[in-house]
Amino acid sequence: MERRSAKHGNSGDHWLDEACSGSLEGFGTRDIGFFELCAKFDSIEIWVDPRPNDQLVLVWLLDLLRPYKEITTKLSLVHTDDHVAHYAPESVAKWQLPAFKVTENHLVLASRAWQAYRAETPKPCFDLLMTDLAILPRLRPALIALLEELPDSVTGLGASEMDILDFVNDGRTDPRRVTEAWWMRDVFDENDARDALLELGAHSAPPVLLGDPAFDNDDRYFGRSEWKVTLTELGRSIFAREDDMWRHNRICRWWGGTELTNEKLWRWDRESRLLIEP
């Protein structure tokens, strides 16, 4: 987020590396720091998309800016109903959406939410659901969607992973079609969905088989026509909610700041919408 320096040597190291070439016309440099850029404006609108990851970015950004009163006093929030990048800039410029001035209450709630997501357990995020979150109107559904990605209380898989099994069970065998399951909830992006599918197939007792037994199953990658995705017996049992993924496999992954292991496995009860402690 700082002005570009020698430590920003690799592509993606600087916050503006992915910015469109014309988006900074008039500033004379693509090396400017984030806070330095903010200082150039009298007012700043933060346009916030509705997806869970967008809400995480929002609370992180407000928490980051909170100490800088000279910036936070300029801020307003604009809550969108869709992913703005799907539309041409000329179209978005015509949208008549209300802007809400950022107050100390926004900053306090954002800091609390960001610290909750970074906590060692999901409990602070779950506890947030019991409080008034109306000042950040998309935060509650975002937190619920994120909690649904915790291991299910019955199957052990998160909601998006179960969507992947659903797609395979429905007859999709092309991995590119299977990973389109991320569209169902919009919590994962395309890369997340690919990683999830590969992880599901890499367990010692996998719920999905990655590949066709007729060819070398170690030679697998997206785009290979021979690679087909099928449910194993365990996968069919999990999809039917008759078995638990982690009775047969080891888990070691992160959910926010929470490390999930077989010995410390936080779960989510989708029926009661309750957090289940290890």
LUMLUMKE-245172 format. One record per residue: y, x, z of N, C-alpha, C in turn. Coordinates in Angstrom, 1 decimal. Layout:
<timis>
Y, X, Z, Y, X, Z, Y, X, Z $
...
</timis>
This chain:
<timis>
-1.2, 0.8, 0.0, 0.0, 0.0, 0.0, 1.3, 0.9, 0.0 $
1.1, 2.2, 0.2, 2.3, 3.1, 0.2, 2.7, 3.4, -1.2 $
3.9, 4.1, -1.3, 4.3, 4.7, -2.6, 3.2, 5.7, -3.0 $
2.9, 5.7, -4.4, 1.9, 6.5, -4.9, 2.1, 7.9, -4.6 $
1.0, 8.6, -4.2, 1.0, 10.0, -3.8, -0.3, 10.6, -4.3 $
-0.5, 11.9, -3.9, -1.7, 12.6, -4.3, -3.0, 12.0, -3.8 $
-2.9, 11.2, -2.7, -4.1, 10.6, -2.2, -4.5, 9.4, -2.9 $
-3.7, 9.0, -3.9, -4.1, 7.8, -4.8, -4.6, 8.4, -6.1 $
-5.5, 9.3, -6.1, -5.9, 10.0, -7.3, -6.9, 9.2, -8.1 $
-7.7, 8.3, -7.5, -8.7, 7.6, -8.2, -8.2, 6.2, -8.6 $
-8.7, 5.7, -9.7, -8.3, 4.3, -10.2, -8.7, 3.3, -9.1 $
-7.7, 2.5, -8.7, -8.0, 1.5, -7.7, -7.5, 1.9, -6.3 $
-7.1, 3.2, -6.2, -6.6, 3.6, -4.9, -5.2, 3.1, -4.5 $
-4.4, 2.8, -5.5, -3.1, 2.3, -5.3, -3.0, 0.8, -5.5 $
-2.2, 0.1, -4.7, -2.2, -1.3, -4.7, -1.8, -1.9, -6.1 $
-1.1, -1.1, -6.9, -0.6, -1.7, -8.2, -1.5, -1.2, -9.4 $
-2.6, -0.6, -9.1, -3.4, -0.1, -10.2, -3.9, -1.2, -11.1 $
-4.2, -2.4, -10.5, -4.7, -3.5, -11.3, -3.6, -4.5, -11.8 $
-2.3, -4.2, -11.5, -1.3, -5.0, -11.9, -1.1, -5.0, -13.4 $
-0.7, -6.1, -14.0, -0.5, -6.2, -15.5, 0.7, -5.3, -15.8 $
0.7, -4.8, -17.0, 1.7, -3.8, -17.4, 3.1, -4.3, -17.3 $
3.3, -5.6, -17.6, 4.7, -6.2, -17.7, 5.1, -6.8, -16.4 $
4.3, -6.8, -15.3, 4.6, -7.5, -14.1, 5.7, -6.8, -13.3 $
6.0, -5.6, -13.5, 7.0, -4.8, -12.7, 8.1, -4.4, -13.6 $
8.4, -5.1, -14.7, 9.5, -4.7, -15.5, 10.8, -4.8, -14.7 $
11.6, -3.8, -14.8, 12.9, -3.8, -14.1, 12.9, -3.0, -12.9 $
11.7, -2.5, -12.4, 11.7, -1.7, -11.2, 11.5, -0.2, -11.5 $
11.3, 0.1, -12.8, 11.4, 1.5, -13.2, 10.2, 2.3, -12.8 $
9.2, 1.8, -12.0, 8.1, 2.7, -11.7, 6.9, 1.8, -11.3 $
5.7, 2.3, -11.5, 4.5, 1.6, -11.0, 4.0, 2.3, -9.7 $
4.8, 3.2, -9.2, 4.4, 3.9, -8.0, 5.0, 3.4, -6.7 $
5.7, 2.3, -6.8, 6.4, 1.8, -5.6, 5.5, 1.4, -4.5 $
5.9, 1.5, -3.3, 5.1, 1.0, -2.2, 5.3, -0.5, -2.0 $
4.3, -1.2, -1.3, 4.4, -2.6, -1.1, 5.6, -3.0, -0.3 $
5.9, -2.3, 0.8, 7.0, -2.7, 1.7, 8.3, -2.4, 1.0 $
8.3, -1.3, 0.3, 9.5, -0.9, -0.5, 9.8, -2.0, -1.5 $
8.8, -2.5, -2.2, 9.0, -3.6, -3.2, 9.6, -4.8, -2.5 $
9.0, -5.2, -1.4, 9.4, -6.4, -0.7, 10.9, -6.3, -0.3 $
11.4, -5.1, 0.1, 12.7, -4.9, 0.5, 13.7, -5.2, -0.6 $
13.3, -5.2, -1.9, 14.2, -5.4, -3.0, 14.6, -6.9, -3.2 $
13.9, -7.8, -2.5, 14.1, -9.3, -2.7, 14.8, -10.0, -1.6 $
15.5, -11.0, -1.9, 16.2, -11.9, -0.9, 15.2, -12.9, -0.4 $
14.2, -13.3, -1.2, 13.2, -14.3, -0.8, 11.9, -14.0, -1.6 $
10.8, -14.3, -0.9, 9.5, -14.0, -1.5, 8.6, -15.2, -1.3 $
8.0, -15.7, -2.3, 7.0, -16.8, -2.2, 5.6, -16.2, -2.4 $
4.7, -16.5, -1.4, 3.3, -16.2, -1.5, 2.6, -17.4, -2.0 $
2.0, -17.3, -3.2, 1.2, -18.4, -3.7, -0.2, -18.2, -3.3 $
-0.8, -19.2, -2.7, -2.1, -19.0, -2.0, -3.1, -20.0, -2.7 $
-4.1, -19.4, -3.3, -5.2, -20.2, -3.9, -6.1, -20.8, -2.8 $
-6.9, -21.8, -3.1, -7.7, -22.5, -2.1, -9.0, -21.9, -1.7 $
-9.5, -20.9, -2.4, -10.8, -20.3, -2.2, -10.9, -19.6, -0.8 $
-12.0, -19.6, -0.2, -12.1, -18.9, 1.1, -11.6, -17.5, 1.1 $
-11.9, -16.7, 0.1, -11.5, -15.3, 0.1, -10.0, -15.3, 0.0 $
-9.3, -16.2, -0.7, -7.9, -16.3, -0.8, -7.3, -16.5, 0.6 $
-7.9, -17.4, 1.3, -7.4, -17.6, 2.7, -7.6, -16.4, 3.6 $
-8.6, -15.6, 3.4, -8.8, -14.4, 4.1, -7.7, -13.4, 3.8 $
-7.4, -13.3, 2.5, -6.3, -12.4, 2.0, -5.0, -12.9, 2.6 $
-4.8, -14.2, 2.7, -3.5, -14.7, 3.3, -3.4, -14.3, 4.7 $
-4.4, -14.5, 5.6, -4.3, -14.2, 7.0, -4.2, -12.7, 7.2 $
-4.9, -11.9, 6.4, -4.8, -10.4, 6.4, -3.3, -10.0, 6.1 $
-2.8, -10.6, 5.0, -1.4, -10.2, 4.6, -0.4, -10.6, 5.6 $
-0.5, -11.8, 6.2, 0.5, -12.2, 7.2, 0.4, -11.3, 8.4 $
-0.8, -11.0, 8.8, -1.0, -10.1, 10.0, -0.5, -8.7, 9.7 $
-0.6, -8.2, 8.5, -0.1, -6.9, 8.1, 1.4, -6.9, 8.2 $
2.0, -8.0, 7.7, 3.5, -8.1, 7.6, 4.2, -8.5, 8.9 $
3.4, -9.0, 9.9, 4.0, -9.5, 11.1, 5.0, -8.6, 11.8 $
4.7, -7.3, 11.9, 5.7, -6.4, 12.6, 7.0, -6.2, 11.9 $
7.0, -6.6, 10.6, 8.2, -6.3, 9.7, 9.1, -7.6, 9.6 $
9.9, -7.8, 10.6, 10.7, -9.0, 10.6, 11.7, -9.1, 9.5 $
12.1, -7.9, 9.0, 13.0, -7.9, 7.8, 12.3, -8.4, 6.6 $
11.0, -8.5, 6.6, 10.3, -9.0, 5.4, 9.8, -10.5, 5.8 $
9.3, -10.7, 6.9, 8.7, -12.0, 7.2, 9.8, -13.1, 7.2 $
11.1, -12.8, 7.5, 12.1, -13.8, 7.4, 12.4, -14.2, 6.0 $
11.9, -13.5, 5.0, 12.1, -13.8, 3.6, 10.9, -14.7, 3.0 $
9.9, -14.8, 3.8, 8.6, -15.4, 3.2, 8.6, -16.9, 3.2 $
8.0, -17.4, 2.2, 7.6, -18.8, 2.1, 6.2, -18.9, 1.5 $
5.4, -19.9, 1.9, 4.1, -20.1, 1.4, 4.0, -21.3, 0.4 $
3.3, -21.1, -0.7, 3.1, -22.2, -1.7, 1.6, -22.3, -1.8 $
1.0, -23.4, -1.4, -0.4, -23.7, -1.4, -0.8, -24.4, -2.8 $
-1.7, -23.7, -3.5, -2.1, -24.2, -4.8, -3.4, -25.0, -4.7 $
-3.7, -25.8, -5.7, -5.0, -26.6, -5.7, -6.0, -25.9, -6.6 $
-5.7, -24.8, -7.3, -6.6, -24.2, -8.2, -6.3, -22.7, -8.2 $
-7.1, -22.0, -9.0, -7.0, -20.6, -9.1, -5.9, -20.3, -10.1 $
-4.7, -19.8, -9.7, -3.6, -19.7, -10.5, -3.8, -18.8, -11.8 $
-4.7, -17.8, -11.6, -5.0, -16.9, -12.7, -5.7, -17.5, -13.9 $
-6.2, -18.8, -13.7, -6.8, -19.5, -14.8, -5.7, -20.1, -15.7 $
-4.4, -20.0, -15.4, -3.4, -20.6, -16.2, -2.4, -19.6, -16.7 $
-1.8, -19.9, -17.8, -0.8, -19.0, -18.4, 0.4, -18.9, -17.5 $
1.1, -17.8, -17.3, 2.3, -17.7, -16.5, 3.4, -18.7, -16.9 $
3.5, -19.0, -18.2, 4.5, -20.0, -18.6, 4.2, -21.4, -18.1 $
2.9, -21.7, -17.9, 2.5, -23.0, -17.4, 2.8, -23.0, -15.9 $
2.4, -22.0, -15.2, 2.5, -21.9, -13.7, 4.0, -22.0, -13.4 $
4.9, -21.4, -14.2, 6.3, -21.4, -13.9, 6.9, -22.8, -13.8 $
6.2, -23.8, -14.5, 6.7, -25.1, -14.5, 6.2, -26.0, -13.4 $
5.2, -25.4, -12.6, 4.7, -26.2, -11.5, 5.7, -26.5, -10.5 $
5.8, -27.7, -10.0, 6.7, -28.1, -8.9, 5.9, -28.3, -7.6 $
5.7, -27.1, -7.0, 4.9, -27.1, -5.7, 5.9, -26.8, -4.5 $
5.7, -27.5, -3.4, 6.6, -27.2, -2.3, 6.4, -25.8, -1.7 $
7.4, -25.3, -1.2, 7.4, -24.0, -0.5, 7.7, -24.2, 1.0 $
6.9, -23.6, 1.8, 7.0, -23.7, 3.3, 7.5, -22.4, 3.9 $
8.6, -22.4, 4.6, 9.1, -21.2, 5.2, 8.1, -20.7, 6.2 $
7.8, -19.4, 6.2, 6.9, -18.8, 7.2, 7.6, -18.7, 8.5 $
7.0, -19.2, 9.5, 7.5, -19.1, 10.9, 6.6, -18.2, 11.8 $
7.1, -18.0, 13.0, 6.3, -17.2, 13.9, 4.9, -17.9, 14.2 $
4.9, -19.2, 14.1, 3.6, -19.9, 14.3, 2.6, -19.5, 13.2 $
3.1, -19.4, 12.0, 2.2, -19.0, 10.9, 1.6, -17.6, 11.2 $
2.5, -16.7, 11.6, 2.1, -15.3, 11.8, 1.2, -15.2, 13.0 $
1.4, -16.0, 14.0, 0.5, -15.9, 15.2, -0.9, -16.4, 14.8 $
-1.0, -17.6, 14.1, -2.3, -18.1, 13.7, -3.0, -17.2, 12.7 $
-2.2, -16.6, 11.8, -2.9, -15.7, 10.8, -3.4, -14.5, 11.5 $
-2.7, -13.9, 12.5, -3.2, -12.8, 13.2, -4.5, -13.1, 14.0 $
-4.5, -14.3, 14.6, -5.6, -14.7, 15.4, -6.8, -14.9, 14.5 $
-6.6, -15.5, 13.3, -7.7, -15.8, 12.4, -8.3, -14.5, 11.8 $
-7.4, -13.5, 11.5, -7.9, -12.2, 11.0, -8.6, -11.5, 12.0 $
-8.1, -11.5, 13.3, -8.9, -10.8, 14.3, -10.2, -11.5, 14.6 $
-10.2, -12.8, 14.5, -11.5, -13.5, 14.7, -12.5, -13.1, 13.6 $
-12.1, -13.0, 12.4, -13.1, -12.7, 11.3, -13.6, -11.3, 11.5 $
-12.8, -10.4, 12.1, -13.2, -9.0, 12.3, -13.9, -8.8, 13.6 $
-14.1, -9.8, 14.4, -14.7, -9.7, 15.7, -16.2, -9.4, 15.5 $
-16.8, -8.9, 16.7, -18.2, -8.5, 16.6, -19.2, -9.7, 16.6 $
-18.7, -10.9, 16.8, -19.6, -12.1, 16.6, -18.8, -13.1, 15.8 $
-19.5, -14.1, 15.2, -18.7, -15.2, 14.6, -18.1, -16.2, 15.5 $
-18.3, -16.1, 16.8, -17.9, -17.1, 17.7, -16.4, -17.3, 17.7 $
-15.5, -16.3, 17.6, -14.1, -16.5, 17.6, -13.7, -17.4, 16.4 $
-14.4, -17.2, 15.2, -14.1, -18.0, 14.0, -14.5, -19.4, 14.3 $
-15.7, -19.6, 14.9, -16.1, -21.0, 15.2, -15.2, -21.6, 16.2 $
-14.7, -20.9, 17.2, -13.8, -21.4, 18.2, -12.5, -21.9, 17.6 $
-12.1, -21.2, 16.5, -10.8, -21.6, 15.8, -10.9, -23.0, 15.2 $
-12.1, -23.4, 14.9, -12.3, -24.8, 14.3, -11.9, -25.9, 15.4 $
-11.9, -25.5, 16.6, -11.6, -26.5, 17.7, -10.1, -26.5, 18.0 $
-9.3, -25.8, 17.2, -7.9, -25.7, 17.4, -7.1, -26.3, 16.3 $
-5.8, -26.5, 16.4, -5.0, -27.1, 15.4, -4.6, -26.0, 14.3 $
-5.2, -26.2, 13.1, -5.0, -25.2, 12.1, -4.1, -25.8, 10.9 $
-3.4, -26.9, 11.2, -2.7, -27.7, 10.2, -1.6, -26.8, 9.5 $
-1.1, -25.9, 10.2, 0.0, -25.1, 9.6, -0.4, -24.2, 8.5 $
-1.8, -23.9, 8.5, -2.4, -23.2, 7.3, -3.5, -24.2, 6.8 $
-3.1, -25.1, 6.0, -4.0, -26.3, 5.7, -5.3, -26.0, 5.0 $
-5.5, -24.9, 4.4, -6.8, -24.6, 3.7, -7.6, -23.7, 4.6 $
-7.2, -23.3, 5.8, -7.9, -22.4, 6.6, -9.2, -23.0, 7.2 $
-9.1, -24.2, 7.6, -10.3, -24.8, 8.2, -11.5, -24.9, 7.3 $
-11.3, -25.5, 6.1, -12.4, -25.6, 5.1, -12.9, -24.2, 4.7 $
-12.0, -23.2, 4.7, -12.4, -21.8, 4.4, -13.3, -21.3, 5.4 $
-12.9, -21.5, 6.7, -13.8, -21.0, 7.8, -15.1, -21.6, 7.8 $
-15.2, -22.9, 7.5, -16.5, -23.6, 7.5, -17.3, -23.1, 6.4 $
-16.7, -22.9, 5.2, -17.5, -22.3, 4.0, -18.0, -20.9, 4.3 $
-17.2, -20.1, 5.1, -17.7, -18.8, 5.4, -18.8, -18.9, 6.4 $
-18.7, -19.7, 7.4, -19.7, -19.9, 8.4, -21.0, -20.4, 7.8 $
-20.9, -21.2, 6.7, -22.1, -21.7, 6.0, -22.9, -20.5, 5.3 $
-22.2, -19.4, 5.2, -22.9, -18.2, 4.6, -23.7, -17.4, 5.6 $
-23.6, -17.8, 6.9, -24.5, -17.2, 7.9, -25.9, -17.6, 7.6 $
-26.9, -16.9, 8.1, -28.3, -17.4, 8.0, -28.5, -18.8, 8.5 $
-29.1, -19.6, 7.7, -29.3, -21.0, 8.1, -30.3, -21.0, 9.3 $
-30.1, -22.0, 10.1, -31.0, -22.1, 11.3, -32.4, -22.3, 11.0 $
-32.8, -22.8, 9.8, -34.1, -23.1, 9.4, -34.6, -22.1, 8.4 $
-33.9, -21.8, 7.4, -34.4, -21.0, 6.3, -34.0, -19.5, 6.4 $
-32.9, -19.2, 7.2, -32.5, -17.9, 7.3, -31.6, -17.4, 6.2 $
-31.4, -18.2, 5.2, -30.5, -17.8, 4.1, -29.2, -18.6, 4.1 $
-28.1, -18.0, 3.6, -26.8, -18.6, 3.6, -26.7, -19.6, 2.5 $
-25.7, -20.4, 2.5, -25.6, -21.5, 1.5, -25.6, -21.1, 0.1 $
-24.9, -20.0, -0.2, -24.8, -19.5, -1.6, -26.2, -18.9, -2.0 $
-26.9, -18.3, -1.1, -28.2, -17.8, -1.4, -29.2, -19.0, -1.7 $
-29.0, -20.1, -0.9, -29.8, -21.2, -1.2, -29.5, -21.9, -2.5 $
-28.2, -21.8, -2.9, -27.8, -22.3, -4.3, -28.5, -21.5, -5.4 $
-28.7, -20.2, -5.1, -29.4, -19.3, -6.1, -30.9, -19.8, -6.2 $
-31.5, -20.0, -5.1, -32.9, -20.5, -5.1, -32.9, -21.9, -5.8 $
-31.9, -22.7, -5.6, -31.9, -24.0, -6.3, -31.8, -23.9, -7.8 $
-31.0, -23.0, -8.3, -30.9, -22.7, -9.7, -32.2, -22.3, -10.3 $
-32.9, -21.4, -9.6, -34.2, -20.9, -10.1, -35.2, -22.0, -10.0 $
-35.2, -22.8, -9.0, -36.2, -23.9, -8.9, -35.9, -24.9, -10.0 $
-34.7, -25.0, -10.4, -34.3, -26.0, -11.5, -34.7, -25.5, -12.9 $
-35.3, -24.3, -12.9, -35.8, -23.8, -14.2, -35.0, -22.7, -14.9 $
-33.9, -22.3, -14.3, -33.1, -21.2, -14.8, -33.8, -19.9, -14.5 $
-34.1, -19.1, -15.6, -34.8, -17.8, -15.4, -34.0, -16.6, -15.8 $
-32.9, -16.9, -16.6, -32.0, -15.8, -17.0, -31.1, -15.4, -15.9 $
-31.1, -14.2, -15.4, -30.3, -13.8, -14.2, -28.9, -14.1, -14.4 $
-28.4, -14.1, -15.6, -26.9, -14.4, -15.8, -26.7, -15.8, -15.5 $
-27.6, -16.7, -15.8, -27.5, -18.1, -15.5, -27.7, -18.4, -14.0 $
-28.6, -17.7, -13.4, -28.9, -17.8, -12.0, -27.7, -17.5, -11.2 $
-27.0, -16.4, -11.5, -25.9, -16.0, -10.7, -24.7, -16.9, -10.9 $
-24.7, -17.8, -11.9, -23.6, -18.8, -12.0, -23.6, -19.8, -10.8 $
-24.6, -19.6, -9.9, -24.7, -20.5, -8.8, -23.4, -20.3, -7.9 $
-22.8, -19.1, -8.0, -21.6, -18.9, -7.2, -20.5, -19.9, -7.5 $
-20.5, -20.5, -8.6, -19.5, -21.5, -9.0, -19.6, -22.7, -8.0 $
-20.8, -23.0, -7.5, -21.0, -24.2, -6.7, -20.1, -24.2, -5.4 $
-19.9, -23.1, -4.8, -19.1, -23.0, -3.6, -17.9, -22.2, -3.7 $
-17.9, -21.3, -4.6, -16.7, -20.4, -4.8, -16.4, -19.5, -3.6 $
-17.4, -19.2, -2.9, -17.3, -18.2, -1.8, -17.6, -16.8, -2.3 $
-18.7, -16.7, -3.0, -19.0, -15.4, -3.7, -18.2, -15.4, -5.0 $
-18.0, -14.1, -5.5, -17.6, -14.0, -6.8, -18.8, -13.5, -7.6 $
-18.6, -13.3, -8.9, -19.7, -13.0, -9.8, -20.5, -11.7, -9.3 $
-19.8, -10.7, -8.9, -20.4, -9.5, -8.4, -21.2, -9.7, -7.1 $
-20.6, -10.5, -6.2, -21.3, -10.9, -5.0, -22.6, -11.6, -5.3 $
-22.6, -12.5, -6.3, -23.8, -13.3, -6.6, -24.9, -12.3, -7.2 $
-24.5, -11.4, -8.0, -25.4, -10.4, -8.6, -26.0, -9.6, -7.4 $
-25.2, -9.1, -6.5, -25.7, -8.3, -5.4, -26.7, -9.2, -4.5 $
-26.4, -10.4, -4.3, -27.2, -11.3, -3.5, -28.6, -11.5, -4.2 $
-28.6, -11.7, -5.5, -29.8, -11.9, -6.2, -30.7, -10.6, -6.2 $
-30.1, -9.5, -6.4, -30.8, -8.2, -6.3, -31.4, -8.0, -4.9 $
-30.6, -8.4, -3.9, -31.1, -8.2, -2.5, -32.2, -9.1, -2.2 $
-32.1, -10.4, -2.7, -33.2, -11.3, -2.5, -34.5, -10.8, -3.1 $
-34.4, -10.1, -4.2, -35.6, -9.6, -4.9, -36.1, -8.3, -4.4 $
-35.3, -7.6, -3.5, -35.7, -6.3, -3.1, -36.4, -6.2, -1.8 $
-36.6, -7.4, -1.1, -37.2, -7.4, 0.2, -38.7, -7.2, 0.1 $
-39.3, -6.7, 1.2, -40.8, -6.5, 1.1, -41.5, -7.8, 0.8 $
-41.0, -8.9, 1.3, -41.6, -10.2, 1.0, -40.5, -11.0, 0.3 $
-40.3, -10.9, -1.0, -39.1, -11.4, -1.6, -39.3, -12.9, -1.9 $
-38.2, -13.7, -1.8, -38.3, -15.1, -2.2, -38.2, -15.3, -3.7 $
-37.7, -14.3, -4.4, -37.6, -14.4, -5.9, -38.3, -13.1, -6.5 $
-38.9, -13.3, -7.6, -39.4, -12.1, -8.4, -38.5, -11.8, -9.5 $
-38.0, -10.6, -9.5, -37.1, -10.1, -10.5, -37.8, -9.4, -11.6 $
-38.1, -10.1, -12.7, -38.7, -9.5, -13.8, -39.9, -10.3, -14.3 $
-40.5, -9.8, -15.4, -41.7, -10.4, -16.0, -42.8, -9.5, -15.6 $
-43.9, -10.0, -15.1, -45.0, -9.1, -14.8, -45.6, -8.3, -16.0 $
-45.2, -8.8, -17.2, -45.7, -8.1, -18.4, -45.0, -6.8, -18.7 $
-43.9, -6.5, -18.0, -43.2, -5.2, -18.2, -42.9, -4.6, -16.9 $
-42.4, -3.3, -17.0, -42.2, -2.6, -15.8, -41.1, -3.2, -15.0 $
-41.4, -3.7, -13.8, -40.5, -4.5, -13.0, -39.4, -3.6, -12.4 $
-39.6, -2.2, -12.4, -38.6, -1.3, -11.9, -37.4, -1.2, -12.9 $
-37.7, -1.5, -14.2, -36.6, -1.3, -15.2, -35.9, -2.7, -15.4 $
-35.0, -2.9, -14.5, -34.4, -4.2, -14.5, -32.8, -4.1, -14.4 $
-32.1, -4.8, -15.1, -30.7, -4.9, -15.0, -30.2, -6.1, -15.8 $
-29.0, -6.5, -15.5, -28.4, -7.7, -16.1, -28.2, -7.5, -17.6 $
-28.6, -8.5, -18.4, -28.5, -8.4, -19.8, -29.8, -8.1, -20.5 $
-30.8, -7.7, -19.7, -32.1, -7.4, -20.4, -32.8, -8.7, -20.6 $
-33.2, -9.1, -21.8, -33.7, -10.4, -22.1, -35.1, -10.6, -21.5 $
-35.9, -9.5, -21.2, -37.2, -9.6, -20.7, -37.2, -10.0, -19.2 $
-36.0, -9.8, -18.6, -35.9, -10.0, -17.1, -35.8, -11.5, -16.8 $
-36.8, -12.0, -16.2, -36.8, -13.4, -15.8, -36.9, -13.5, -14.3 $
-36.2, -14.5, -13.7, -36.2, -14.8, -12.3, -37.1, -15.9, -12.0 $
-38.0, -15.7, -11.1, -38.9, -16.8, -10.7, -39.0, -16.9, -9.2 $
-39.4, -18.0, -8.6, -39.6, -18.1, -7.2, -41.0, -17.7, -6.8 $
-41.1, -16.9, -5.7, -42.4, -16.6, -5.2, -42.8, -17.8, -4.3 $
-44.0, -17.6, -3.7, -44.5, -18.7, -2.8, -43.6, -18.8, -1.6 $
-43.1, -17.6, -1.1, -42.2, -17.7, 0.0, -40.9, -18.4, -0.4 $
-40.4, -18.1, -1.6, -39.2, -18.7, -2.1, -39.3, -20.2, -2.2 $
-40.5, -20.7, -2.6, -40.7, -22.1, -2.7, -40.7, -22.7, -1.3 $
-41.3, -22.0, -0.4, -41.4, -22.6, 1.0, -40.0, -22.6, 1.6 $
-39.2, -21.6, 1.4, -37.9, -21.5, 1.9, -37.0, -22.6, 1.3 $
-37.1, -22.8, 0.0, -36.4, -23.8, -0.7, -36.7, -25.2, -0.1 $
-38.0, -25.4, 0.2, -38.4, -26.7, 0.8, -38.1, -26.8, 2.3 $
-37.4, -25.7, 2.8, -37.1, -25.7, 4.2, -38.3, -25.7, 5.1 $
-39.3, -25.0, 4.7, -40.6, -25.0, 5.4, -40.9, -23.6, 6.0 $
-40.0, -22.6, 5.7, -40.3, -21.2, 6.2, -38.9, -20.6, 6.4 $
-39.0, -19.4, 7.2, -37.8, -18.7, 7.6, -37.9, -17.3, 7.0 $
-36.9, -16.9, 6.2, -36.8, -15.7, 5.5, -37.1, -14.5, 6.4 $
-36.5, -14.6, 7.6, -36.5, -13.4, 8.5, -37.7, -13.3, 9.4 $
-38.7, -14.2, 9.2, -40.0, -14.1, 9.8, -40.8, -13.1, 9.1 $
-40.4, -12.8, 7.8, -41.2, -12.0, 6.9, -40.5, -10.7, 6.5 $
-39.2, -10.6, 6.8, -38.4, -9.5, 6.3, -37.4, -9.0, 7.4 $
-36.9, -7.8, 7.2, -35.8, -7.3, 8.1, -34.5, -7.6, 7.5 $
-33.5, -7.9, 8.3, -32.2, -8.2, 7.8, -31.2, -7.1, 8.5 $
-30.3, -6.6, 7.6, -29.3, -5.7, 8.1, -28.1, -5.9, 7.2 $
-27.2, -6.7, 7.5, -26.0, -7.0, 6.7, -24.8, -7.3, 7.6 $
-23.7, -7.5, 7.0, -22.5, -7.8, 7.7, -21.9, -9.1, 7.3 $
-21.4, -9.9, 8.3, -20.6, -11.1, 8.0, -19.3, -10.8, 8.8 $
-18.3, -10.6, 8.0, -17.0, -10.2, 8.6, -17.3, -8.9, 9.4 $
-16.9, -8.9, 10.7, -17.1, -7.8, 11.6, -18.4, -7.9, 12.4 $
-19.3, -8.9, 12.0, -20.5, -9.1, 12.7, -21.7, -8.4, 12.0 $
-22.4, -7.5, 12.7, -23.6, -6.9, 12.1, -24.8, -7.9, 12.4 $
-25.4, -8.3, 11.4, -26.6, -9.2, 11.5, -27.9, -8.4, 11.4 $
-28.7, -8.5, 12.5, -30.0, -7.9, 12.5, -31.0, -8.9, 13.0 $
-32.3, -8.6, 12.9, -33.3, -9.5, 13.4, -33.2, -9.7, 14.9 $
-32.7, -8.7, 15.6, -32.6, -8.8, 17.0, -31.2, -9.4, 17.4 $
-30.3, -9.5, 16.5, -29.0, -10.1, 16.8, -28.6, -10.9, 15.6 $
-29.3, -12.0, 15.5, -29.2, -12.9, 14.3, -28.5, -14.2, 14.6 $
-27.2, -14.2, 14.3, -26.4, -15.4, 14.5, -26.7, -16.3, 13.3 $
-26.8, -17.6, 13.6, -27.2, -18.6, 12.6, -26.3, -19.8, 12.5 $
-26.4, -20.5, 11.5, -25.6, -21.7, 11.3, -26.5, -22.9, 11.1 $
-26.2, -24.0, 11.9, -27.0, -25.2, 11.7, -26.2, -26.1, 10.8 $
-26.7, -26.3, 9.6, -25.9, -27.0, 8.6, -25.8, -28.5, 8.9 $
-26.8, -29.1, 9.6, -26.8, -30.5, 9.9, -25.8, -30.8, 11.0 $
-25.7, -30.1, 12.1, -24.8, -30.3, 13.2, -23.5, -29.5, 13.1 $
-23.5, -28.6, 12.1, -22.3, -27.7, 11.9, -22.0, -27.0, 13.2 $
-23.1, -26.4, 13.8, -22.9, -25.6, 15.0, -23.4, -24.2, 14.8 $
-22.8, -23.3, 15.5, -23.1, -21.9, 15.5, -24.3, -21.7, 16.5 $
-25.3, -21.0, 16.1, -26.5, -20.8, 16.9, -26.5, -19.3, 17.3 $
-26.4, -19.1, 18.6, -26.4, -17.7, 19.1, -27.8, -17.1, 19.0 $
-27.8, -15.7, 19.0, -29.2, -15.0, 18.9, -30.0, -15.4, 20.1 $
</timis>
